[in-house]
Amino acid sequence: MSETSEIKPRSTLQVALGFFLGILLCIGCSFLSVLAGAALGLSHAWMFSLLNAIALVASGMVALRKANQSSYPEGVLIAVSVAFVLNVIVFAAALSGHLE
């Protein structure tokens, strides 16, 4: 049998707490994208979704780098992924003119 690195068991509680932390992170990204969009004077609704997507991808990349160290980033990644999918739906609705 070859020696392999030990796989650390993931804590469900840590993943759940990471998920709630991710929800707070997504709310913060949305708030910052609205503030940045207002500061830049954006008039189209789809631009706010685009700024939010950029913020979510950046925060997801940071959580992905830390995913091997703890279970918290896994929960954050789950929340960011769900928020990103919802953001794409809002982006598509804004582009189709349903939000104008």
Biopython code that builds the backbone (N, CA, C, O; Angstrom):
import numpy as np
from Bio.PDB.StructureBuilder import StructureBuilder

atoms = [
    (1, "MET", "N", (0.826, -1.172, 0.000)),
    (1, "MET", "CA", (0.000, 0.000, 0.000)),
    (1, "MET", "C", (0.875, 1.241, 0.000)),
    (1, "MET", "O", (1.818, 1.332, 0.785)),
    (2, "SER", "N", (0.584, 2.168, -0.843)),
    (2, "SER", "CA", (1.378, 3.388, -0.891)),
    (2, "SER", "C", (0.892, 4.374, 0.164)),
    (2, "SER", "O", (-0.280, 4.388, 0.540)),
    (3, "GLU", "N", (1.808, 5.180, 0.618)),
    (3, "GLU", "CA", (1.450, 6.174, 1.612)),
    (3, "GLU", "C", (0.785, 7.367, 0.934)),
    (3, "GLU", "O", (1.322, 7.948, -0.010)),
    (4, "THR", "N", (-0.361, 7.707, 1.421)),
    (4, "THR", "CA", (-1.083, 8.876, 0.899)),
    (4, "THR", "C", (-1.280, 9.868, 2.022)),
    (4, "THR", "O", (-1.239, 9.517, 3.202)),
    (5, "SER", "N", (-1.492, 11.093, 1.642)),
    (5, "SER", "CA", (-1.725, 12.101, 2.669)),
    (5, "SER", "C", (-3.092, 11.862, 3.304)),
    (5, "SER", "O", (-4.045, 11.467, 2.633)),
    (6, "GLU", "N", (-3.166, 12.102, 4.571)),
    (6, "GLU", "CA", (-4.412, 11.878, 5.289)),
    (6, "GLU", "C", (-5.442, 12.916, 4.876)),
    (6, "GLU", "O", (-5.142, 14.105, 4.769)),
    (7, "ILE", "N", (-6.645, 12.451, 4.652)),
    (7, "ILE", "CA", (-7.742, 13.349, 4.311)),
    (7, "ILE", "C", (-8.403, 13.779, 5.615)),
    (7, "ILE", "O", (-8.862, 12.948, 6.398)),
    (8, "LYS", "N", (-8.443, 15.067, 5.832)),
    (8, "LYS", "CA", (-9.036, 15.585, 7.054)),
    (8, "LYS", "C", (-10.558, 15.506, 6.955)),
    (8, "LYS", "O", (-11.133, 15.866, 5.928)),
    (9, "PRO", "N", (-11.207, 15.039, 8.013)),
    (9, "PRO", "CA", (-12.671, 15.020, 7.988)),
    (9, "PRO", "C", (-13.216, 16.458, 8.045)),
    (9, "PRO", "O", (-12.694, 17.306, 8.769)),
    (10, "ARG", "N", (-14.257, 16.704, 7.277)),
    (10, "ARG", "CA", (-14.850, 18.041, 7.239)),
    (10, "ARG", "C", (-15.924, 18.161, 8.306)),
    (10, "ARG", "O", (-16.738, 17.255, 8.484)),
    (11, "SER", "N", (-15.924, 19.258, 8.998)),
    (11, "SER", "CA", (-16.916, 19.516, 10.027)),
    (11, "SER", "C", (-18.151, 20.148, 9.394)),
    (11, "SER", "O", (-18.060, 21.179, 8.728)),
    (12, "THR", "N", (-19.294, 19.527, 9.606)),
    (12, "THR", "CA", (-20.548, 20.043, 9.064)),
    (12, "THR", "C", (-20.876, 21.401, 9.682)),
    (12, "THR", "O", (-21.393, 22.291, 9.007)),
    (13, "LEU", "N", (-20.573, 21.551, 10.958)),
    (13, "LEU", "CA", (-20.830, 22.823, 11.622)),
    (13, "LEU", "C", (-19.983, 23.932, 11.012)),
    (13, "LEU", "O", (-20.469, 25.044, 10.806)),
    (14, "GLN", "N", (-18.727, 23.637, 10.725)),
    (14, "GLN", "CA", (-17.863, 24.646, 10.110)),
    (14, "GLN", "C", (-18.341, 25.005, 8.705)),
    (14, "GLN", "O", (-18.281, 26.169, 8.309)),
    (15, "VAL", "N", (-18.812, 24.018, 7.953)),
    (15, "VAL", "CA", (-19.342, 24.301, 6.612)),
    (15, "VAL", "C", (-20.592, 25.177, 6.721)),
    (15, "VAL", "O", (-20.764, 26.113, 5.940)),
    (16, "ALA", "N", (-21.467, 24.873, 7.693)),
    (16, "ALA", "CA", (-22.680, 25.671, 7.884)),
    (16, "ALA", "C", (-22.335, 27.102, 8.303)),
    (16, "ALA", "O", (-22.933, 28.058, 7.807)),
    (17, "LEU", "N", (-21.381, 27.245, 9.206)),
    (17, "LEU", "CA", (-20.967, 28.589, 9.612)),
    (17, "LEU", "C", (-20.296, 29.332, 8.461)),
    (17, "LEU", "O", (-20.476, 30.540, 8.310)),
    (18, "GLY", "N", (-19.529, 28.616, 7.658)),
    (18, "GLY", "CA", (-18.936, 29.213, 6.468)),
    (18, "GLY", "C", (-19.998, 29.655, 5.473)),
    (18, "GLY", "O", (-19.846, 30.676, 4.802)),
    (19, "PHE", "N", (-21.082, 28.875, 5.381)),
    (19, "PHE", "CA", (-22.187, 29.243, 4.501)),
    (19, "PHE", "C", (-22.815, 30.564, 4.947)),
    (19, "PHE", "O", (-23.074, 31.442, 4.125)),
    (20, "PHE", "N", (-23.057, 30.701, 6.255)),
    (20, "PHE", "CA", (-23.625, 31.952, 6.764)),
    (20, "PHE", "C", (-22.646, 33.118, 6.595)),
    (20, "PHE", "O", (-23.057, 34.246, 6.323)),
    (21, "LEU", "N", (-21.375, 32.842, 6.755)),
    (21, "LEU", "CA", (-20.360, 33.860, 6.492)),
    (21, "LEU", "C", (-20.373, 34.241, 5.015)),
    (21, "LEU", "O", (-20.214, 35.412, 4.669)),
    (22, "GLY", "N", (-20.562, 33.256, 4.151)),
    (22, "GLY", "CA", (-20.655, 33.514, 2.717)),
    (22, "GLY", "C", (-21.877, 34.348, 2.353)),
    (22, "GLY", "O", (-21.816, 35.191, 1.458)),
    (23, "ILE", "N", (-22.989, 34.111, 3.052)),
    (23, "ILE", "CA", (-24.183, 34.924, 2.819)),
    (23, "ILE", "C", (-23.898, 36.381, 3.164)),
    (23, "ILE", "O", (-24.272, 37.289, 2.421)),
    (24, "LEU", "N", (-23.231, 36.597, 4.301)),
    (24, "LEU", "CA", (-22.861, 37.969, 4.677)),
    (24, "LEU", "C", (-21.907, 38.579, 3.655)),
    (24, "LEU", "O", (-22.007, 39.762, 3.331)),
    (25, "LEU", "N", (-20.989, 37.771, 3.156)),
    (25, "LEU", "CA", (-20.056, 38.235, 2.142)),
    (25, "LEU", "C", (-20.792, 38.627, 0.860)),
    (25, "LEU", "O", (-20.465, 39.643, 0.246)),
    (26, "CYS", "N", (-21.765, 37.842, 0.459)),
    (26, "CYS", "CA", (-22.545, 38.140, -0.752)),
    (26, "CYS", "C", (-23.374, 39.403, -0.590)),
    (26, "CYS", "O", (-23.500, 40.192, -1.527)),
    (27, "ILE", "N", (-23.938, 39.597, 0.590)),
    (27, "ILE", "CA", (-24.683, 40.829, 0.853)),
    (27, "ILE", "C", (-23.740, 42.024, 0.797)),
    (27, "ILE", "O", (-24.082, 43.073, 0.253)),
    (28, "GLY", "N", (-22.546, 41.852, 1.368)),
    (28, "GLY", "CA", (-21.552, 42.928, 1.307)),
    (28, "GLY", "C", (-21.118, 43.231, -0.114)),
    (28, "GLY", "O", (-20.948, 44.395, -0.478)),
    (29, "CYS", "N", (-20.938, 42.188, -0.925)),
    (29, "CYS", "CA", (-20.573, 42.397, -2.334)),
    (29, "CYS", "C", (-21.678, 43.145, -3.078)),
    (29, "CYS", "O", (-21.402, 44.031, -3.887)),
    (30, "SER", "N", (-22.926, 42.783, -2.798)),
    (30, "SER", "CA", (-24.046, 43.480, -3.441)),
    (30, "SER", "C", (-24.084, 44.948, -3.033)),
    (30, "SER", "O", (-24.294, 45.833, -3.864)),
    (31, "PHE", "N", (-23.878, 45.192, -1.743)),
    (31, "PHE", "CA", (-23.894, 46.563, -1.243)),
    (31, "PHE", "C", (-22.764, 47.375, -1.872)),
    (31, "PHE", "O", (-22.970, 48.513, -2.291)),
    (32, "LEU", "N", (-21.572, 46.788, -1.935)),
    (32, "LEU", "CA", (-20.441, 47.504, -2.527)),
    (32, "LEU", "C", (-20.612, 47.719, -4.026)),
    (32, "LEU", "O", (-20.175, 48.743, -4.552)),
    (33, "SER", "N", (-21.236, 46.777, -4.719)),
    (33, "SER", "CA", (-21.453, 46.966, -6.156)),
    (33, "SER", "C", (-22.464, 48.078, -6.414)),
    (33, "SER", "O", (-22.333, 48.818, -7.389)),
    (34, "VAL", "N", (-23.463, 48.202, -5.559)),
    (34, "VAL", "CA", (-24.420, 49.300, -5.701)),
    (34, "VAL", "C", (-23.736, 50.631, -5.411)),
    (34, "VAL", "O", (-23.953, 51.611, -6.124)),
    (35, "LEU", "N", (-22.909, 50.671, -4.366)),
    (35, "LEU", "CA", (-22.188, 51.910, -4.054)),
    (35, "LEU", "C", (-21.216, 52.288, -5.172)),
    (35, "LEU", "O", (-21.122, 53.454, -5.554)),
    (36, "ALA", "N", (-20.494, 51.293, -5.691)),
    (36, "ALA", "CA", (-19.546, 51.570, -6.777)),
    (36, "ALA", "C", (-20.280, 52.012, -8.036)),
    (36, "ALA", "O", (-19.833, 52.920, -8.736)),
    (37, "GLY", "N", (-21.413, 51.364, -8.322)),
    (37, "GLY", "CA", (-22.203, 51.755, -9.491)),
    (37, "GLY", "C", (-22.762, 53.154, -9.362)),
    (37, "GLY", "O", (-22.799, 53.904, -10.337)),
    (38, "ALA", "N", (-23.200, 53.515, -8.154)),
    (38, "ALA", "CA", (-23.718, 54.867, -7.938)),
    (38, "ALA", "C", (-22.593, 55.899, -8.033)),
    (38, "ALA", "O", (-22.785, 56.992, -8.566)),
    (39, "ALA", "N", (-21.418, 55.540, -7.511)),
    (39, "ALA", "CA", (-20.282, 56.465, -7.587)),
    (39, "ALA", "C", (-19.818, 56.668, -9.025)),
    (39, "ALA", "O", (-19.373, 57.755, -9.394)),
    (40, "LEU", "N", (-19.925, 55.611, -9.838)),
    (40, "LEU", "CA", (-19.524, 55.717, -11.238)),
    (40, "LEU", "C", (-20.627, 56.312, -12.116)),
    (40, "LEU", "O", (-20.394, 56.621, -13.284)),
    (41, "GLY", "N", (-21.809, 56.469, -11.561)),
    (41, "GLY", "CA", (-22.916, 57.060, -12.311)),
    (41, "GLY", "C", (-23.503, 56.126, -13.359)),
    (41, "GLY", "O", (-23.897, 56.573, -14.436)),
    (42, "LEU", "N", (-23.565, 54.827, -13.051)),
    (42, "LEU", "CA", (-24.106, 53.867, -13.997)),
    (42, "LEU", "C", (-25.624, 53.991, -14.071)),
    (42, "LEU", "O", (-26.293, 54.133, -13.048)),
    (43, "SER", "N", (-26.155, 53.936, -15.272)),
    (43, "SER", "CA", (-27.599, 54.092, -15.432)),
    (43, "SER", "C", (-28.295, 52.806, -15.837)),
    (43, "SER", "O", (-29.521, 52.726, -15.757)),
    (44, "HIS", "N", (-27.552, 51.798, -16.270)),
    (44, "HIS", "CA", (-28.163, 50.544, -16.705)),
    (44, "HIS", "C", (-28.157, 49.543, -15.564)),
    (44, "HIS", "O", (-27.161, 49.410, -14.852)),
    (45, "ALA", "N", (-29.277, 48.834, -15.388)),
    (45, "ALA", "CA", (-29.411, 47.880, -14.276)),
    (45, "ALA", "C", (-28.455, 46.705, -14.420)),
    (45, "ALA", "O", (-28.017, 46.152, -13.412)),
    (46, "TRP", "N", (-28.120, 46.310, -15.638)),
    (46, "TRP", "CA", (-27.257, 45.150, -15.819)),
    (46, "TRP", "C", (-25.824, 45.427, -15.381)),
    (46, "TRP", "O", (-25.078, 44.490, -15.097)),
    (47, "MET", "N", (-25.428, 46.688, -15.321)),
    (47, "MET", "CA", (-24.070, 47.023, -14.879)),
    (47, "MET", "C", (-23.866, 46.707, -13.392)),
    (47, "MET", "O", (-22.768, 46.330, -12.983)),
    (48, "PHE", "N", (-24.921, 46.862, -12.589)),
    (48, "PHE", "CA", (-24.812, 46.537, -11.173)),
    (48, "PHE", "C", (-24.611, 45.029, -10.988)),
    (48, "PHE", "O", (-23.842, 44.601, -10.128)),
    (49, "SER", "N", (-25.310, 44.226, -11.804)),
    (49, "SER", "CA", (-25.117, 42.773, -11.745)),
    (49, "SER", "C", (-23.718, 42.387, -12.192)),
    (49, "SER", "O", (-23.124, 41.451, -11.655)),
    (50, "LEU", "N", (-23.196, 43.099, -13.165)),
    (50, "LEU", "CA", (-21.840, 42.824, -13.640)),
    (50, "LEU", "C", (-20.804, 43.135, -12.555)),
    (50, "LEU", "O", (-19.883, 42.352, -12.326)),
    (51, "LEU", "N", (-20.961, 44.273, -11.896)),
    (51, "LEU", "CA", (-20.048, 44.616, -10.793)),
    (51, "LEU", "C", (-20.155, 43.605, -9.656)),
    (51, "LEU", "O", (-19.146, 43.239, -9.052)),
    (52, "ASN", "N", (-21.369, 43.153, -9.363)),
    (52, "ASN", "CA", (-21.560, 42.162, -8.318)),
    (52, "ASN", "C", (-20.919, 40.841, -8.712)),
    (52, "ASN", "O", (-20.327, 40.170, -7.867)),
    (53, "ALA", "N", (-21.026, 40.453, -9.975)),
    (53, "ALA", "CA", (-20.404, 39.209, -10.434)),
    (53, "ALA", "C", (-18.883, 39.270, -10.291)),
    (53, "ALA", "O", (-18.252, 38.287, -9.902)),
    (54, "ILE", "N", (-18.310, 40.408, -10.603)),
    (54, "ILE", "CA", (-16.859, 40.568, -10.455)),
    (54, "ILE", "C", (-16.454, 40.426, -8.988)),
    (54, "ILE", "O", (-15.461, 39.767, -8.678)),
    (55, "ALA", "N", (-17.218, 41.040, -8.089)),
    (55, "ALA", "CA", (-16.919, 40.941, -6.655)),
    (55, "ALA", "C", (-17.098, 39.505, -6.159)),
    (55, "ALA", "O", (-16.305, 39.031, -5.345)),
    (56, "LEU", "N", (-18.132, 38.808, -6.642)),
    (56, "LEU", "CA", (-18.357, 37.428, -6.207)),
    (56, "LEU", "C", (-17.255, 36.495, -6.712)),
    (56, "LEU", "O", (-16.814, 35.604, -5.986)),
    (57, "VAL", "N", (-16.818, 36.694, -7.937)),
    (57, "VAL", "CA", (-15.738, 35.855, -8.476)),
    (57, "VAL", "C", (-14.451, 36.094, -7.689)),
    (57, "VAL", "O", (-13.729, 35.147, -7.376)),
    (58, "ALA", "N", (-14.164, 37.344, -7.371)),
    (58, "ALA", "CA", (-12.950, 37.654, -6.600)),
    (58, "ALA", "C", (-13.007, 37.018, -5.211)),
    (58, "ALA", "O", (-12.018, 36.438, -4.762)),
    (59, "SER", "N", (-14.140, 37.118, -4.531)),
    (59, "SER", "CA", (-14.246, 36.519, -3.197)),
    (59, "SER", "C", (-14.241, 34.998, -3.281)),
    (59, "SER", "O", (-13.729, 34.334, -2.380)),
    (60, "GLY", "N", (-14.801, 34.436, -4.345)),
    (60, "GLY", "CA", (-14.759, 32.993, -4.536)),
    (60, "GLY", "C", (-13.349, 32.486, -4.770)),
    (60, "GLY", "O", (-12.987, 31.405, -4.304)),
    (61, "MET", "N", (-12.556, 33.259, -5.487)),
    (61, "MET", "CA", (-11.155, 32.867, -5.732)),
    (61, "MET", "C", (-10.361, 32.855, -4.425)),
    (61, "MET", "O", (-9.536, 31.968, -4.207)),
    (62, "VAL", "N", (-10.608, 33.826, -3.567)),
    (62, "VAL", "CA", (-9.917, 33.866, -2.268)),
    (62, "VAL", "C", (-10.329, 32.663, -1.426)),
    (62, "VAL", "O", (-9.482, 32.030, -0.796)),
    (63, "ALA", "N", (-11.629, 32.342, -1.410)),
    (63, "ALA", "CA", (-12.097, 31.190, -0.629)),
    (63, "ALA", "C", (-11.575, 29.885, -1.210)),
    (63, "ALA", "O", (-11.291, 28.948, -0.465)),
    (64, "LEU", "N", (-11.446, 29.812, -2.521)),
    (64, "LEU", "CA", (-10.953, 28.593, -3.160)),
    (64, "LEU", "C", (-9.497, 28.318, -2.794)),
    (64, "LEU", "O", (-9.101, 27.160, -2.655)),
    (65, "ARG", "N", (-8.704, 29.368, -2.637)),
    (65, "ARG", "CA", (-7.304, 29.189, -2.239)),
    (65, "ARG", "C", (-7.186, 28.609, -0.830)),
    (65, "ARG", "O", (-6.240, 27.883, -0.527)),
    (66, "LYS", "N", (-8.149, 28.934, 0.020)),
    (66, "LYS", "CA", (-8.097, 28.492, 1.415)),
    (66, "LYS", "C", (-8.894, 27.212, 1.669)),
    (66, "LYS", "O", (-8.978, 26.770, 2.815)),
    (67, "ALA", "N", (-9.482, 26.602, 0.631)),
    (67, "ALA", "CA", (-10.389, 25.468, 0.810)),
    (67, "ALA", "C", (-9.706, 24.250, 1.422)),
    (67, "ALA", "O", (-10.377, 23.459, 2.085)),
    (68, "ASN", "N", (-8.423, 24.069, 1.231)),
    (68, "ASN", "CA", (-7.725, 22.903, 1.776)),
    (68, "ASN", "C", (-7.374, 23.060, 3.244)),
    (68, "ASN", "O", (-7.064, 22.070, 3.907)),
    (69, "GLN", "N", (-7.413, 24.268, 3.765)),
    (69, "GLN", "CA", (-6.966, 24.516, 5.127)),
    (69, "GLN", "C", (-8.068, 24.347, 6.165)),
    (69, "GLN", "O", (-7.779, 24.000, 7.310)),
    (70, "SER", "N", (-9.318, 24.581, 5.795)),
    (70, "SER", "CA", (-10.412, 24.562, 6.757)),
    (70, "SER", "C", (-11.717, 24.219, 6.044)),
    (70, "SER", "O", (-11.769, 24.163, 4.815)),
    (71, "SER", "N", (-12.753, 23.994, 6.819)),
    (71, "SER", "CA", (-14.067, 23.719, 6.238)),
    (71, "SER", "C", (-14.878, 24.986, 6.013)),
    (71, "SER", "O", (-15.857, 24.961, 5.267)),
    (72, "TYR", "N", (-14.499, 26.078, 6.631)),
    (72, "TYR", "CA", (-15.228, 27.331, 6.457)),
    (72, "TYR", "C", (-15.270, 27.793, 4.999)),
    (72, "TYR", "O", (-16.336, 28.190, 4.528)),
    (73, "PRO", "N", (-14.147, 27.756, 4.265)),
    (73, "PRO", "CA", (-14.197, 28.211, 2.869)),
    (73, "PRO", "C", (-15.129, 27.384, 1.984)),
    (73, "PRO", "O", (-15.640, 27.893, 0.987)),
    (74, "GLU", "N", (-15.356, 26.114, 2.335)),
    (74, "GLU", "CA", (-16.296, 25.314, 1.552)),
    (74, "GLU", "C", (-17.702, 25.885, 1.649)),
    (74, "GLU", "O", (-18.409, 25.970, 0.645)),
    (75, "GLY", "N", (-18.109, 26.274, 2.846)),
    (75, "GLY", "CA", (-19.419, 26.899, 3.029)),
    (75, "GLY", "C", (-19.509, 28.230, 2.319)),
    (75, "GLY", "O", (-20.540, 28.570, 1.738)),
    (76, "VAL", "N", (-18.416, 28.987, 2.368)),
    (76, "VAL", "CA", (-18.380, 30.272, 1.664)),
    (76, "VAL", "C", (-18.514, 30.048, 0.161)),
    (76, "VAL", "O", (-19.228, 30.783, -0.519)),
    (77, "LEU", "N", (-17.824, 29.029, -0.353)),
    (77, "LEU", "CA", (-17.912, 28.732, -1.783)),
    (77, "LEU", "C", (-19.326, 28.322, -2.189)),
    (77, "LEU", "O", (-19.787, 28.685, -3.271)),
    (78, "ILE", "N", (-20.007, 27.578, -1.343)),
    (78, "ILE", "CA", (-21.385, 27.187, -1.644)),
    (78, "ILE", "C", (-22.276, 28.423, -1.713)),
    (78, "ILE", "O", (-23.068, 28.565, -2.645)),
    (79, "ALA", "N", (-22.153, 29.312, -0.741)),
    (79, "ALA", "CA", (-22.981, 30.523, -0.723)),
    (79, "ALA", "C", (-22.656, 31.437, -1.901)),
    (79, "ALA", "O", (-23.561, 32.007, -2.510)),
    (80, "VAL", "N", (-21.380, 31.580, -2.224)),
    (80, "VAL", "CA", (-20.980, 32.430, -3.343)),
    (80, "VAL", "C", (-21.474, 31.837, -4.662)),
    (80, "VAL", "O", (-21.879, 32.575, -5.560)),
    (81, "SER", "N", (-21.443, 30.519, -4.783)),
    (81, "SER", "CA", (-21.920, 29.872, -6.005)),
    (81, "SER", "C", (-23.415, 30.081, -6.199)),
    (81, "SER", "O", (-23.863, 30.373, -7.308)),
    (82, "VAL", "N", (-24.187, 29.934, -5.131)),
    (82, "VAL", "CA", (-25.635, 30.161, -5.212)),
    (82, "VAL", "C", (-25.916, 31.624, -5.557)),
    (82, "VAL", "O", (-26.772, 31.916, -6.391)),
    (83, "ALA", "N", (-25.197, 32.532, -4.917)),
    (83, "ALA", "CA", (-25.388, 33.960, -5.200)),
    (83, "ALA", "C", (-25.004, 34.290, -6.637)),
    (83, "ALA", "O", (-25.645, 35.125, -7.274)),
    (84, "PHE", "N", (-23.962, 33.639, -7.151)),
    (84, "PHE", "CA", (-23.539, 33.892, -8.521)),
    (84, "PHE", "C", (-24.606, 33.427, -9.511)),
    (84, "PHE", "O", (-24.878, 34.112, -10.496)),
    (85, "VAL", "N", (-25.209, 32.269, -9.254)),
    (85, "VAL", "CA", (-26.278, 31.780, -10.127)),
    (85, "VAL", "C", (-27.468, 32.737, -10.099)),
    (85, "VAL", "O", (-28.042, 33.048, -11.142)),
    (86, "LEU", "N", (-27.835, 33.200, -8.910)),
    (86, "LEU", "CA", (-28.927, 34.179, -8.812)),
    (86, "LEU", "C", (-28.558, 35.483, -9.512)),
    (86, "LEU", "O", (-29.412, 36.125, -10.124)),
    (87, "ASN", "N", (-27.302, 35.870, -9.425)),
    (87, "ASN", "CA", (-26.826, 37.082, -10.078)),
    (87, "ASN", "C", (-26.920, 36.952, -11.599)),
    (87, "ASN", "O", (-27.264, 37.917, -12.283)),
    (88, "VAL", "N", (-26.617, 35.776, -12.127)),
    (88, "VAL", "CA", (-26.732, 35.551, -13.571)),
    (88, "VAL", "C", (-28.189, 35.654, -14.009)),
    (88, "VAL", "O", (-28.473, 36.181, -15.084)),
    (89, "ILE", "N", (-29.111, 35.160, -13.193)),
    (89, "ILE", "CA", (-30.535, 35.265, -13.516)),
    (89, "ILE", "C", (-30.972, 36.729, -13.547)),
    (89, "ILE", "O", (-31.700, 37.145, -14.449)),
    (90, "VAL", "N", (-30.529, 37.506, -12.563)),
    (90, "VAL", "CA", (-30.863, 38.940, -12.543)),
    (90, "VAL", "C", (-30.220, 39.650, -13.729)),
    (90, "VAL", "O", (-30.835, 40.530, -14.331)),
    (91, "PHE", "N", (-28.993, 39.277, -14.069)),
    (91, "PHE", "CA", (-28.295, 39.861, -15.212)),
    (91, "PHE", "C", (-29.064, 39.593, -16.507)),
    (91, "PHE", "O", (-29.229, 40.489, -17.334)),
    (92, "ALA", "N", (-29.534, 38.348, -16.676)),
    (92, "ALA", "CA", (-30.289, 37.995, -17.882)),
    (92, "ALA", "C", (-31.623, 38.746, -17.928)),
    (92, "ALA", "O", (-32.056, 39.193, -18.990)),
    (93, "ALA", "N", (-32.265, 38.878, -16.772)),
    (93, "ALA", "CA", (-33.532, 39.624, -16.733)),
    (93, "ALA", "C", (-33.324, 41.094, -17.042)),
    (93, "ALA", "O", (-34.150, 41.723, -17.704)),
    (94, "ALA", "N", (-32.211, 41.642, -16.558)),
    (94, "ALA", "CA", (-31.923, 43.057, -16.826)),
    (94, "ALA", "C", (-31.606, 43.285, -18.298)),
    (94, "ALA", "O", (-32.013, 44.294, -18.873)),
    (95, "LEU", "N", (-30.880, 42.349, -18.912)),
    (95, "LEU", "CA", (-30.558, 42.491, -20.324)),
    (95, "LEU", "C", (-31.788, 42.322, -21.217)),
    (95, "LEU", "O", (-31.884, 42.939, -22.277)),
    (96, "SER", "N", (-32.719, 41.487, -20.783)),
    (96, "SER", "CA", (-33.913, 41.285, -21.602)),
    (96, "SER", "C", (-34.933, 42.411, -21.435)),
    (96, "SER", "O", (-35.923, 42.472, -22.164)),
    (97, "GLY", "N", (-34.689, 43.299, -20.474)),
    (97, "GLY", "CA", (-35.549, 44.460, -20.305)),
    (97, "GLY", "C", (-36.649, 44.286, -19.289)),
    (97, "GLY", "O", (-37.522, 45.147, -19.180)),
    (98, "HIS", "N", (-36.638, 43.198, -18.539)),
    (98, "HIS", "CA", (-37.673, 42.972, -17.547)),
    (98, "HIS", "C", (-37.481, 43.785, -16.273)),
    (98, "HIS", "O", (-38.417, 43.921, -15.484)),
    (99, "LEU", "N", (-36.295, 44.324, -16.059)),
    (99, "LEU", "CA", (-36.029, 45.111, -14.860)),
    (99, "LEU", "C", (-36.030, 46.614, -15.103)),
    (99, "LEU", "O", (-35.884, 47.392, -14.159)),
    (100, "GLU", "N", (-36.188, 47.018, -16.309)),
    (100, "GLU", "CA", (-36.142, 48.463, -16.624)),
    (100, "GLU", "C", (-37.447, 49.128, -16.281)),
    (100, "GLU", "O", (-37.595, 50.334, -16.476)),
]
sb = StructureBuilder()
sb.init_structure("model")
sb.init_model(0)
sb.init_chain("A")
sb.init_seg("    ")
for serial, (resi, resn, name, xyz) in enumerate(atoms, 1):
    if name == "N":
        sb.init_residue(resn, " ", resi, " ")
    sb.init_atom(name, np.array(xyz, "f"), 0.0, 1.0, " ", f" {name:<3s}", serial, name[0])
structure = sb.get_structure()
